[in-house]
């Protein structure tokens, strides 16, 4: 682009588009959105459950949402970040409704609230079983009418750094290589569910933003915490169709091979996922069953799920539904302060690609869309106010330190410890598209990606141990060594991004010798109070 932007947003999910709309419409910033597919082609579109928020504004309800979030996070949530989420969330939901998002309502016209796992009350707004699609629809329409530039089918490869500042990205678009310059860059590229063979995430979820940040030396934390959704439909298709948490919130039951219940369906997702895996191993099955036969008006209440089931030849009113855990949500990522600033001036982050401190060791159901809706606009407000660099607030305190005394074991503050990740093996040259390390032998990017996914699922999935993690680390090292260091085709670049993120995730999982939240070690099955910290890679 010839004209420099005030703000370039990478990614077109709820976090990025919420920020772009606010930047352009509220502050008149010259705003661009860059995405490797279509604007609508994001993980947000696949979100079924809803948006959690205490919409009455009652202080006790807000505090209860905070308490539920802290409980799910297993001691690693940042209290200030969660307070921002629950306090500002209701207003962001109302703003989204103002943009035209239509959520389910009861016969009196009031929002119809659902209860999901880990929530003590019903507080989740939804649009049938396709809340993400409705959120995305409203935001895409708003962005197309306000953004100065929309760059679709454009793959961002690396950040441009000049004088210690991020000033844009190098990318490859429909017309070839390009550079997009900007005063501020917001990474909102989502998570890396494609690290795993079985996932609810679309093929685009390859963690590109985190990988770019890693290569630029930006601080990353909490990557060992990756949430698996307990009830993905156990079919060969990928991404796995998701059987929403709302089904269990409305009374659907989990049953084993013998038809017996074996877990409280409304426990946090990590607990339910491990219970399902344990039952599968015990009974020698590759799935358990979700019994939704007792739910009234299933097709009307969950039309999208009903359609997915019908396509698979299933009818929830009579059939038990085969389900198994699938990789769903990345809880850590690029460390930000409460305004979305990263450790690199000019670079901001929001949504699943970040570590805001909101999720800690395990995300509370339906807090993810809310996180994007809250922290994307917060970054824009800081940019408009002239902020240029991080402050020691929120999760960023694990990098910059704490004003005053360092937290002790009784403090609610979460310290950070540096995580030493050995440098990757020497990679191949920047040769031809998809060339191997010798620059001559073409790589089958799809085959390499499948190998990475298989290894991560086997050794770094729902449960882990040192032996398996060591095997996985060795495979990822070999993978990185076989890939060109600056691939120019998207397929190879995505595989390299996945392998680089996988290396850090596995290193963090090996170093965390305890079980906490989504991170479960067979060889260290208990929580260790001494490991109540964030593991940080990169940063100053």
N, C-alpha and C positions, 0 to 999 in steps of 0.2 A: 504493500500500500504506500502511496506517495505521501499522504498526510498522517502525521503522528496522532495517535489516539490519546485521549485523557485516561481511558481505562479499557483494557482488553480483558475479556472474560474467556478463559479456556474451560469449555464444558457447557452443556446446555440442559443440565438437570435443574432441580428446584433451587439449589444454592446459587448457581451461576445466573439463572434467569431472574431470580428474585433480586439479585444485586444489579443486573443490567437494567431492569425496569426502573428501579429506584434511581440509579445513576443518571439515566437519560431523562426521565420524566420529572423527578424531584429536584435534581441539581443541574440539569442542562449539560452534563458532561458528554463529550464526544466519545461514545461507547461502542465498542465492537464485541461481537461474540464469535468465537472460533470453535468449531467442533469437527471431529473426524467423520461424522456421518451427517444425517439430517438433524435439524434442531430437535425434532420429536424423538430421536433415536437414542434414548438414555435409560439408565437404570430406574430413574424416577417413574418412568412410564409403566414399569412392571410392579411397582409397589401396590399391594392390595389392601392391607389392613386399614390404614388411615393416618390421621394426625392427632397426636395426644395433646390436649391443652385443657386447662381449668377455665372454661369459658364463662363461668358465672362471675368471675372476678372476686369471689369470696376468698379472703386471706387464708382461711383454714384449708380450702380446697387446693389453693396454690401450694401451700406448705406440704400437703399430702402428696401432690405430684412430685415435689422436691424429694420427699422422703422415699417414695417408691423408686425414683431414679437413683438415689444414693444407695439404696439396698441392692438394686440390680448390679451396680458398678463394683461391688465387692471391695470397697475400701479405696478405690483409685479414682473416684470422681473428684473433680475440683469443685468445691462448694460454691465458689463465686460464679463459675461458668454455669453450673446447674441453676443457680438463682437467676441469672440472666435469662436462661432458657425458659423457665417456668413463668417468670414475671412478664417477659416480652412476648411470649408465644401467643397468648390469646389475641393480642392486637394484630399480630401478623396473620393469624387465621382470618380475622375480620377483614383485613386488607385484601386477602386473596379472594374472599367472597365478593368484595367490592370490584375486583377485576373480572368477575363473572363465573368463578368456580361454583358449581352447584353440588351441595352435599345432601345426603339423605335427611329427610325430615319426617316427623310423625304426623298423625292425622290433625294435630293442632298447629302444624307449621313450625314446631320447634325442632332444632337439630336433634337427630336420633343418635344418641351416644352409645358406643359399644365398650365392653370391657375385654381386655386382652391379658395375656400372661404377664405376671409381675405387677399389674395394676390392682390397687385395692378397691377402686370404684370404676364405674363406667365414665370415661372421659375422652373417648376416641371418636372423632368425626370421620365420616367415611362417605364414599360415593359408590354404593353397591360394593362389589369386590374389585373395583378398578379405580381406587382413589388417586393413585399416582398418575394414571392416564388423564383424569379430570384436572388435576393440579397442573400437569404439563400442558394440557390444551389451553388453559387460561393464560399461563405464562408465555407460551409461544406466541399466541395472538398479540399479547401486549408488547413483546420484544420486537416482533416484525413491524409494529407501527411506531416504535420509538428509537431503535438502535441505528447508529450511523452506518454500521457495517455488519453484515452477517456472512461469515465465511464458513460454508458447509463443505463437507468432503475434503477437509484440510487437516492433515496430521501434523501436530506440533512435535518436533523431535527433541529440541533442547532450548534452554533459556539463553538469552543473550546477556552477558555480563560486561559492563564497562565501568571502570573506576569503582568497583565494589558495589555495583547497583544493578538490578535487573531492569533492562530497558526494552525487552521484547522477546520474541521467540523466532527460532528458525523452523520452518515448516515446509511441507510439500503439499501443494494443492492441485486442483485440476489442470492448471497450466504449468506445473513443475515447481521447482524449489522457490521459496520466497522468504522474506523476512518481514515480520510485522512489528513495527516500533510503537511503543506506548510509554506514557509517563508512569502508569501503574498497571501491574498485571495481577489478575486474580485467578488463582488455580482452583477450579471447582470441577475437577475431572472425575470425581467418583472413586470407587474402590477397585479392588483387584480380585473379584470373585472368580475370574478365569484362571487364577492360580490352581484351582482344584478341579478335578475331573467331574464332580457332581456339584452343580451350583444353580441357584435361582437367577443369577446375573446374566445379562445378555453378552454376546461375544465381544462387545466393545469395552467391557469392564476389565481392562488390563493394567490399571494402576499407573497410567502414563505420567500423571502429575507428580506422584510420589517419586517415581524413577528419575524424572528430570530434576527434581529438588535434591535427591540423593547425589546425583552427579555434580550438582552445583555446590554441594557442601552445606545445604540448608538443614537445620535440626529436624530430626524425625524421632518419634517416640511411640511406644505401645503397639508396635506392629505384631507382637506375639498374640495379641487378642483379636481373634477373628471369629465372629459369631456364625454358628450353623443354625439354620432354621430347622426345627424338629420335623415339620410336616410338609415336606416337598413330595409331590406325587411320584411314586416310584415307577417311572416309565422310562424307556430308552431315550426319549426326546431330551434335548438340551437347548436352552436352559430348562431345568425342571419346572413344570407348572407348580405354583405355590398354592397350598391349601391354607388359606389365611388363618391367622391366629383368632380372628373373629369367630370362626367355626367352633373352636374350643370355648371361646368366651360365651357362646350361645348354647353350649351344652354338649358338643360333640365329644366322644370319649375315645381314648386310645386303648386298643386291645391287642393282646399277644396272639400267637398261633392257636391257642386254646380258647380264645374269646374272653380271656380274663383281663380286667383293668390292672395296670401295674405302676401307675404314677399319677400324681395330681396334675391334671392337664394345664392348670393355670400357674404352675411354678415358672420361674424365669427360664428362658429358652435354653441356656446352657445346661441346666439341670435336666430338663425334659429330653434334650438331645442325647445326653450321656445315658439316661435311663433307657431310651430307645436302642441305642447302640449295644448296651449291656444285654438287653433282652434278645436282640438279634444274634449276638454271639452265643448266648446261652442256648437258644433254640435252633441255631444253625440256619437262620433265614436271612434274606437280604432286605427285609422290610417288616414293619408291623402294620396294623390296620387302624384307620380312623373311622369310627362309627358315628355317622351323622344321620342315621335313619330316623332318629327321634326329633329332628329339627323341622318345625313347621314352615311351609311356604318356602322351601329351599330355593327353588328355581327363581322365584320372584325376588328374594332377598339377596341371593348370590348369583346373579345371572351369568357373570363371566366365568365363575368357577363351574357352574352347571354346564356351560358350553364346552369348557375344556374337558370335563368328565364325559360328556356325550360324545365328543370326538374320539375319546379313548374307549368308548363302549361301556361306560359306567353310569349308573344312576344312583345318586346319593340317597334316594328314598328307600332303596332296597339293597344296595351293594355296600359291603365294607370296602373302604378305599385304601389301597396299599400306599404307605408313606415311609420315608426314611429321611434322616438329616441331610441337608445340603448347604454348602457354603453360601452365606447370605450377606453379611455386613462386616466391613473392616472397621474396627473400633479405634485404631490408632492411625497415625499418619504424620503429616507436616505439622510441627508444633506452632501454634498461634497464641497470641494474647487475646484478651477479651474483645479486641477490635479487629481480629483477623490478621494482624501483622505477623510476618514470619521473621526469622533471623536475618533475612536478606532485604535490605532497603529496596523499595519498589515492588516487592513481591508480597502478595496477600493470599490467604487461603480461606475456603469455606466449604462446609459439607463433609461428605464421607472421606474425602482425601486428606482431611486434617485431624490433628489431635487437639481438640479444644479443651479437653478435660471433662466434657459432658458425660461421655459413656463409661469412662474408667475401664474396668476389666470386662464389662458386658453391657451391651445396649439394652435399655428398657424398650419394649415393643412400641413402635409408632413414634418414637422420639426422633427418628432420623429425618423425616420430612420436615419436622419442626425445627431441627437444628439448622438445616439449610435455609429455611425461611427467616430464622432469627439472625444467624451470623453472616449470611451474605449481605443483607442490608447494613449490618453494623460496620462491615468493612467499608462500604460506600460512604457512610456517615463520617468515618475517620478520614478517608481520603478527601472528602469535601471540606473537612475542617482543617486540612493542611498537615495532618499527622504523617510522619515519614520515618517509620521504624518502630520496633516493638517496645512495649513497656513491661515491667515485671508484674503482670497481672495474669490470672487464669493459669493455664498449663504452661505458659511461657516462663513462669517462675522456676520451673524445673531446669531451665537452661540459664536464665539470667541471675538466679538467686532470689532470696527473699529480703525485702526491706526489714531491717532490724535483725532479730535473732533467727537463726536457722530453726526449722520445725523440729520438735522432739517427737518421741514415739506416741505421745498423747495428742499431738496437734492434728487438725484436720487437713493441714497443708501437705502436699505430696512432693517430696524432694526428687531430684533427678540424679542418676548415676550414669557416667559415660559407659557406653557399650562398645567394646573393641571388636570390630568386624574386620578380619584380615582382608587386605585388598584383593579384588578378584584376580584370577590368573590373567596372564597376558592374553589379550583378545586379538582377533584377526584385524587386518588393516581395513581401511574404508574402501573396500573393493567394489566389485560389481554387486548389484542388488542380489541379496540372498547368498553372497559368496561365503564360503567357509573360512576358517582361520588362515588357510593358505591362499585365499583369494581366487582359487581355481575351481574347487569342487562345490557345485551348487548345494545349498541346504534345502531340505524339505521342511519349511517352517512349520507346517501343520503337524508333521510327525514329531518335531522337537517340542512343540507346544504340548502335544499329548503326553510325551514322556515326562515333562515337567509336572503336568497336572496329575499324572498317575503317582509320581513320587510324593508330591505334596499331600495328596489324599491319603496315601498309605502311611506316611511317616510323620506328617505334620498337621493332621486333621483334627477330628473331635478329641482323640486321645493321643498322647505322645510319650516317648521315652528316649533316653540318651542314645541307645543303640540305633533306633530308627532315625532320629534326628541327625546323627552322624552320617548315616547312609545318604540321607537326603542332601546334606551339605556337600558331600563329595560329588553327587550327581550334578548339583547346581553349579559347582565349580567347573566341572567338565563342560557343562552347557555353555557357560559364559566364555570359556576359553575357545570354544568352537565357533562362536558368533563374531561377526565383524564388529569393531568397536563403534563405528558410526554407520549403521545400516541406513540405506535410503529408501527401501521399500517398507511399507507399513507392516506387513506380516512378520518380517524379521525383526523390525523395531519393537513390535508388541511382545514377541517372544523374549527379546533381550530385556525389556522392561520387567516382564514377569520374573525372569530368572534373577535379576538384580534385587527386586523386592523380596523374592523368596529367600535369597541369601541372608538378608537382614532379619526377616521373620524367623528363620530357623536359628540364627545366631542368638536372637533374643529369647527364643523358646528354650534353647540349651542353657542359657545363663539364668533363666528363671526356674530355679530348682524348688518349685512349689506348685500347687494347683490353686488357681484363683480365677474366678469368673469363667470365661471361655477357654482359658488355658488349663488343660488337665494333663498332668504327668502321672503315668502309671507308677513310676519309680519314686515320685514325691507327691503322694496323694493328699497331703494336708496343706492348708494355708500357713505360710511362715510369716509372722508379724514383722520380722526383720527385713522382709522383701517388699514392704509397702513403699515402693518407689517407682518412678518411671525410668526405663532404660532408654538412653538418648544416644543417637548416632548423629554426628555432624554438629554444626553450629559453631559459635565463636569459641 
